[in-house]
C-alpha cells in the first residue's frame, strides 16, 4: 500500500481556510496575524498532526537557529586554561537558548583576520556571544571588524562610555568599593590590590578605582607599592604576592581582582608562614564555586551568572530581530566568608 502523503502547510491552509502565507506567518508568531486566525491555524495543525520542518524553514529565512558561544582561553603556558567563572555562565546560556528554541554552538575564539567568518558569515550561527578577551585594547580591533561586517554579537565585559558594541557586565567599581569597605570595617588599613590596574584590563581597573576611591574617602593615602599587576590565574596570584612580599612593604589585607588570583595569593601566604585571616585578610572577586571550598573559605564579590547568561542570550536575540539593544550593567553583592574576618580571627 502506498504511504500516505506527507502533510504540508498547504494542507493546513486548506483546513483552516486561509492562505499558505498566512499559515507561515501564524506559525512564526507574526503580529500580522490576528489571534482568531492564529488559533484556527493551530487547530488545523493539531487535527492534521502537522510537524514543522525547522531546517527547511530556517533555510528559507537564512536563519540557522543556532547561536555561537566563543570562549577565550586565558594566557597560560599551554594555552589550555578557561576561567571557571565563564564555565559557571555556560549552563545559564544553554538554558536560555533552549527556552528560545535555539541551539548553542560552543567553541574557542580564533583570532585570525577572518575568525568570525566561520560563524555568522557561513550561516553556522545567527549571532555570537563572546566570553573573555585578554588585553582589551588589542581586542577592540577584533570587535571593530565584527561591527564592520555587520555580525550580530554581544559580549560579557566592561561597559564603557562610547563603546560601539553591546556589552553585558557587572558593576566592577561598586564591587571594588564593597570589598574595600568590608576590609576597612575589619580594621585593615594597609590593603594591597593584586590585578592589572590599567585600561588594558578595564574590569580589573574599575575594581581598582573603587578600591582607591574608598581608601581616599576613609582618609587613607593610596600607596602604589601595594598594587601588583596580575592576570586571572592562580600562578599569577602566587607571583604577585611574592612580588609584594619582596618589596618589603607592610600590608594587613589583600584584595585580589579575581578569585583565581586570590587563591594563588592564599597559597603564597601560607608558604611564607602568614595566616589568613589572622595575619592577612583576603578577598577575591567572581565567587567561583571553588571560593567556598578553599581553606579558609574565600570572601568574594558575587556576579549573578544566571542572570548574566539569560540577558546575554536575550540581548543577542533582540539584535538578530533588528530591535534596539543597550549595554547592561548588573549589580553585585559581597559574599563574606572566613578569609576576611580578621576581627573574629583576633
C-alpha positions in Angstrom: 0.0 0.0 0.0 1.4 3.4 -0.9 2.5 5.5 2.1 0.2 8.4 2.9 1.5 11.7 1.5 3.2 14.0 4.0 1.1 16.8 5.4 2.2 20.2 4.2 1.5 23.8 5.1 -0.9 23.9 2.0 -3.0 21.2 3.7 -3.1 23.3 6.9 -4.1 26.4 4.8 -7.0 24.4 3.2 -8.2 23.1 6.5 -8.1 26.5 8.2 -9.5 28.4 5.2 -6.5 30.7 4.9 -3.6 31.2 2.5 -0.4 29.3 2.8 1.5 32.5 3.6 -0.9 33.2 6.4 -0.1 29.8 7.8 3.6 30.6 7.7 3.1 33.9 9.4 0.9 32.4 12.1 3.5 29.6 12.9 6.2 32.3 13.1 4.2 34.3 15.6 3.9 37.3 13.3 1.9 40.2 14.6 0.3 40.5 11.1 -2.0 37.5 12.0 -4.8 38.2 14.4 -5.4 35.9 17.4 -8.6 34.3 16.0 -6.9 33.3 12.7 -3.8 32.1 14.6 -6.0 29.8 16.7 -7.7 28.5 13.6 -4.4 27.6 12.1 -3.2 26.0 15.3 -6.3 23.8 15.5 -5.7 22.7 11.9 -2.1 21.9 12.8 -3.3 19.7 15.7 -6.0 18.0 13.7 -3.7 17.0 10.9 -0.7 16.2 13.2 1.5 18.6 11.2 5.2 18.8 12.1 7.1 21.9 11.2 10.3 21.2 9.2 12.5 23.5 11.2 15.6 23.1 9.0 13.7 23.9 5.8 12.1 26.9 7.4 15.5 28.2 8.6 17.0 27.7 5.1 14.2 29.7 3.5 14.7 32.5 6.0 18.5 32.2 6.0 18.2 31.5 9.7 20.5 28.9 11.3 18.5 28.6 14.6 21.9 28.5 16.3 23.9 30.9 18.5 27.7 30.6 18.8 29.4 31.0 22.2 33.0 31.8 21.7 35.2 31.3 24.8 38.6 32.9 25.2 41.4 30.9 26.7 43.3 32.7 29.4 47.0 33.2 29.0 48.8 30.2 30.4 51.9 28.4 29.3 50.0 25.7 27.4 47.0 27.9 26.4 44.6 25.5 27.9 43.1 27.5 30.7 39.4 28.6 30.8 38.4 30.8 33.7 35.8 28.8 35.7 33.8 31.9 36.1 32.9 31.6 32.4 32.0 28.0 32.8 29.6 28.9 35.5 27.8 31.1 33.0 27.6 28.3 30.3 24.7 26.5 31.9 22.6 29.7 32.1 23.3 30.5 28.4 22.4 26.9 27.4 19.1 27.0 29.2 18.2 30.4 27.8 18.9 29.2 24.3 16.7 26.2 24.8 13.9 28.4 26.1 14.0 30.4 22.9 14.3 27.2 20.7 17.9 27.9 19.7 20.8 25.5 19.6 24.1 26.6 21.0 27.5 26.1 19.3 30.4 26.3 21.8 33.9 26.9 20.5 37.1 28.8 21.2 37.7 32.3 19.9 40.0 32.2 16.8 42.0 35.4 16.3 43.0 35.1 12.6 41.8 38.1 10.5 38.7 36.3 9.3 38.0 34.3 12.6 34.3 35.4 12.5 33.7 34.1 9.0 33.2 30.5 10.2 30.2 31.6 12.2 27.9 34.4 11.1 29.1 34.7 7.5 29.0 31.0 6.9 25.4 30.9 8.4 26.5 28.4 11.1 25.2 30.9 13.7 22.8 33.8 13.7 24.8 35.7 16.3 27.8 35.4 18.6 28.2 35.6 22.4 31.8 36.4 23.4 33.2 35.5 26.8 36.7 36.7 27.7 39.2 38.7 25.7 42.6 39.2 27.5 44.1 42.6 26.6 41.1 44.8 25.9 43.0 47.4 23.8 44.1 44.8 21.3 40.7 43.1 21.4 39.0 46.4 20.3 40.3 45.9 16.8 38.6 42.5 16.6 35.3 43.9 17.9 35.5 46.7 15.3 36.0 44.2 12.5 32.9 42.3 13.7 30.9 45.5 13.6 32.1 46.4 10.1 31.0 43.0 8.8 27.5 43.5 10.3 28.0 40.5 12.6 25.4 40.4 15.4 27.4 39.9 18.6 27.2 40.6 22.3 29.9 40.1 24.9 30.4 39.8 28.6 32.8 42.5 29.7 33.3 46.1 30.8 30.5 48.6 30.0 32.4 51.7 28.9 31.3 55.1 27.7 31.1 55.5 23.9 31.8 51.8 23.1 30.3 50.6 19.8 29.4 47.1 20.8 26.8 45.7 23.1 28.3 44.6 26.4 26.7 43.0 29.4 28.8 43.3 32.6 28.8 43.8 36.3 29.3 46.9 38.3 33.0 46.4 38.9 33.5 49.8 40.5 30.8 49.1 43.1 32.3 45.7 43.7 35.7 47.3 44.4 34.1 49.6 46.9 32.2 46.7 48.7 35.4 44.7 49.2 37.4 47.7 50.5 34.6 48.9 52.8 34.4 45.4 54.3 38.2 45.2 54.8 38.3 48.6 56.4 35.4 47.6 58.7 37.7 44.6 59.8 40.3 47.2 61.0 42.6 46.8 57.9 44.4 49.9 56.8 47.2 48.6 54.6 45.2 46.9 51.9 47.1 45.6 48.8 45.5 45.2 45.4 46.6 42.3 43.1 45.5 42.8 39.5 46.3 44.8 36.4 45.1 48.4 37.1 45.1 49.8 33.6 42.9 50.3 30.5 44.3 47.0 29.1 42.0 45.3 31.7 39.1 47.6 32.2 37.2 45.3 34.6 40.2 45.0 36.9 40.8 48.7 36.6 37.3 49.6 37.6 37.7 47.3 40.7 40.9 49.1 41.5 39.3 52.5 41.1 36.5 51.5 43.5 39.2 50.3 46.0 41.3 53.5 45.6 38.3 55.9 46.0 37.1 54.1 49.1 40.5 54.3 50.7 40.8 58.0 49.9 37.3 58.7 51.4 38.5 56.9 54.6 41.4 59.3 54.7 44.0 56.7 53.7 46.5 57.6 51.0 46.7 55.0 48.2 50.2 53.5 48.2 51.4 52.5 44.7 53.7 49.9 46.3 50.7 48.0 47.4 49.4 47.3 43.8 50.9 44.5 41.8 49.8 43.5 38.3 48.4 40.1 37.7 46.2 38.3 35.2 43.4 35.9 36.3 45.3 32.7 37.1 46.4 31.1 40.3 50.1 31.2 39.3 49.8 34.9 38.6 48.3 35.4 42.1 51.2 33.5 43.6 53.8 35.5 41.7 52.1 38.8 42.6 52.0 38.0 46.3 55.7 37.0 46.1 56.5 40.4 44.5 54.5 42.2 47.2 56.5 40.4 49.9 59.8 41.2 48.1 59.0 44.9 48.2 59.1 44.8 52.0 56.0 46.9 52.4 53.7 46.3 55.3 50.2 45.1 54.5 47.4 43.6 56.6 44.9 42.7 53.8 44.8 41.7 50.1 42.1 42.5 47.7 42.6 40.2 44.6 40.9 41.3 41.4 39.7 37.7 40.8 39.2 34.6 42.8 41.9 32.7 40.9 44.4 35.5 41.8 43.2 35.3 45.4 43.6 31.5 45.6 47.1 31.8 44.3 47.8 34.5 46.9 46.4 32.3 49.6 48.9 29.5 48.7 51.8 32.0 48.7 50.8 33.5 52.0 50.7 30.0 53.6 54.1 29.2 52.0 55.6 32.3 53.8 54.1 31.4 57.1 51.4 34.1 57.1 47.9 33.1 58.4 44.7 34.0 56.7 42.9 35.9 58.2 44.8 36.3 61.5 47.8 37.9 59.8 46.4 39.0 56.5 42.7 39.3 55.5 42.0 38.1 51.9 39.1 38.8 49.5 38.6 38.0 45.8 36.1 38.7 43.0 33.8 36.4 40.9 32.6 34.0 43.6 33.5 30.9 41.6 32.5 27.5 43.0 36.0 26.9 44.4 35.8 30.0 46.6 33.7 28.3 49.2 35.9 25.2 49.4 39.4 26.6 49.9 40.7 26.8 53.5 39.7 29.3 54.8 36.6 29.9 52.6 37.1 33.0 50.4 35.2 36.2 50.7 34.3 37.3 47.2 32.1 39.5 45.1 29.2 37.6 43.6 28.3 38.2 40.0 25.0 36.7 39.1 26.0 34.3 36.3 22.4 33.0 35.9 21.0 36.5 35.2 24.0 37.3 33.1 23.6 34.3 30.8 19.9 35.0 30.3 20.5 38.6 29.5 23.3 37.8 27.0 21.0 35.5 25.1 18.0 37.8 25.1 20.1 40.8 24.1 21.6 38.9 21.2 18.2 37.7 20.0 16.9 41.3 20.0 19.9 42.2 17.8 19.1 39.4 15.5 15.5 40.6 15.2 16.7 44.1 14.5 15.5 45.6 17.7 17.4 48.3 19.7 19.7 46.9 22.4 21.6 48.7 25.1 24.6 47.6 27.1 23.6 46.5 30.6 25.4 46.9 33.9 24.4 44.3 36.5 24.6 44.8 40.3 26.9 42.8 42.5 26.9 41.6 46.1 29.6 40.7 48.6 29.7 37.1 49.9 31.6 37.3 53.2 33.4 34.2 54.3 36.1 33.4 56.9 39.2 34.6 54.8 38.5 38.3 55.5 37.1 38.1 59.1 40.1 39.5 61.0 38.2 40.7 64.0 36.9 37.2 64.6 40.3 35.7 64.0 41.8 38.1 66.5 
